[in-house]
Every structure is written in structure tokens, then in C-alpha cells.
Amino acid sequence: MTKLVIVTALLMIVLTVGCYDPAKIIITNDLDNNNIEYIYVSSSEEDEWGINSLPEWKILLPGESLDITVLPDTYDVQVVDDEGSTYTIWDREVDTEDLHWEVIPTDID
């Protein structure tokens, strides 16, 4: 009986693991003369930003893009350029369709 319970539990885990296909938030730096130094992504339900999604050694130069893999949810995304200016989008749903954000100068907060 115990083996049956364990096998059933493992089968349930295996079957539910693939239920959430990841999606992507794709950020393109379309700022004319500024690099993006920080990218913060958090669920819209959170009160604080998460950790920087850019690797420690990386900056996003104009024209470059970065893909961030996320689970389906509603997200807030903020980028910070090399002058400390912030650009933020709020409450963007990311599910079967990826979120593409081309950060432009008029997006400044």
C-alpha cells in the first residue's frame, strides 16, 4: 500500500511539472545614447523589486536585447540607465505570448 501511495505521488508530480510553460520578457535598449545597467522584474502583486535580472558583469548597450524567462503571471518591469533614470511598465500580463518592451527615451518615469 505504501509503495502505491509513493508511486501515485511521484506520478502526480511528474504530470504537473510541465503544466506551466515558461514565457519571456524581452527587453530591447532603444535608448539613443544610454546603456541599461539594471533590470528589475517582479510580480505585480509584490511590493518590492526583486534582484537585478542583468548578470553582474553585463550592461545592455543601445540596440541590444535581453530575454528573461518567467512563469505566466502579471509583472512590473523597471530598467535603470547609466544616468540613474528609471523606465517602468506596470501590470503587464505575460502568458503564452511573450512581452516585448523596446525601451525608448519617452518611457522615462
C-alpha positions as CSV (number, residue, x, y, z in Angstrom):
1,M,0.0,0.0,0.0
2,T,2.8,2.4,0.9
3,K,4.5,1.8,-2.5
4,L,1.3,2.6,-4.3
5,V,0.9,5.9,-2.5
6,I,4.5,6.8,-3.2
7,V,4.2,5.9,-6.9
8,T,1.0,7.8,-7.2
9,A,2.5,10.9,-5.6
10,L,5.5,10.7,-7.9
11,L,3.3,10.3,-10.9
12,M,1.2,13.4,-9.9
13,I,4.4,15.5,-9.5
14,V,5.7,14.4,-12.9
15,L,2.4,15.1,-14.6
16,T,2.1,18.6,-13.1
17,V,5.7,19.8,-13.7
18,G,5.0,20.6,-17.3
19,C,1.7,22.5,-16.7
20,Y,3.3,25.9,-16.7
21,D,5.2,26.7,-19.9
22,P,7.6,29.5,-19.3
23,A,7.3,32.7,-21.1
24,K,9.8,35.5,-21.8
25,I,10.1,39.2,-21.1
26,I,12.3,40.5,-23.9
27,I,13.8,44.0,-23.3
28,T,15.5,45.9,-26.1
29,N,17.5,49.0,-25.3
30,D,16.3,51.6,-27.8
31,L,17.7,54.5,-25.7
32,D,19.7,56.6,-28.1
33,N,22.9,57.2,-26.0
34,N,22.3,55.4,-22.7
35,N,23.2,51.9,-21.5
36,I,20.8,49.9,-19.3
37,E,22.6,48.9,-16.2
38,Y,19.8,47.3,-14.1
39,I,16.6,45.4,-14.9
40,Y,14.1,44.6,-12.2
41,V,11.2,42.2,-12.7
42,S,8.6,41.4,-10.1
43,S,5.1,40.0,-9.9
44,S,2.6,42.9,-9.9
45,E,1.4,41.5,-6.5
46,E,4.8,42.2,-4.9
47,D,5.5,45.5,-3.1
48,E,9.3,45.5,-3.8
49,W,11.5,44.9,-6.7
50,G,13.4,41.7,-7.0
51,I,17.1,41.3,-7.7
52,N,18.8,42.8,-10.8
53,S,18.0,40.5,-13.8
54,L,21.1,41.6,-15.7
55,P,24.2,39.5,-14.9
56,E,26.7,41.4,-12.7
57,W,29.2,41.9,-15.5
58,K,26.6,42.8,-18.2
59,I,25.2,46.1,-19.4
60,L,22.7,46.4,-22.2
61,L,24.1,48.7,-24.9
62,P,21.8,50.5,-27.3
63,G,20.4,48.1,-29.8
64,E,21.0,45.0,-27.6
65,S,18.2,42.8,-26.2
66,L,17.9,40.5,-23.2
67,D,15.4,37.6,-22.7
68,I,14.2,36.9,-19.2
69,T,12.4,33.6,-18.7
70,V,9.4,33.8,-16.3
71,L,6.3,31.8,-15.4
72,P,3.0,33.1,-16.6
73,D,1.9,36.0,-14.4
74,T,1.3,39.7,-14.4
75,Y,4.6,41.6,-14.0
76,D,6.0,45.1,-13.3
77,V,9.4,45.8,-15.1
78,Q,11.8,48.6,-14.4
79,V,15.1,49.4,-16.1
80,V,17.7,51.9,-14.9
81,D,20.1,53.6,-17.3
82,D,23.6,54.7,-16.8
83,E,22.5,58.1,-15.6
84,G,20.2,56.7,-12.9
85,S,17.0,57.4,-14.8
86,T,14.2,54.8,-14.5
87,Y,11.7,53.5,-17.0
88,T,8.9,51.4,-15.7
89,I,5.9,49.4,-17.1
90,W,3.2,48.2,-14.7
91,D,0.8,45.3,-14.7
92,R,1.8,43.6,-17.9
93,E,0.4,40.1,-18.4
94,V,2.9,37.5,-19.6
95,D,1.5,34.2,-20.6
96,T,1.5,32.2,-23.9
97,E,2.7,35.4,-25.6
98,D,6.0,36.9,-24.7
99,L,6.2,40.5,-23.5
100,H,8.4,42.6,-25.8
101,W,9.4,46.0,-24.5
102,E,11.6,48.3,-26.6
103,V,12.7,50.9,-24.0
104,I,12.7,54.4,-25.6
105,P,13.6,57.8,-24.2
106,T,9.9,58.8,-23.8
107,D,9.3,55.9,-21.5
108,I,11.2,57.7,-18.7
109,D,9.4,57.9,-15.4
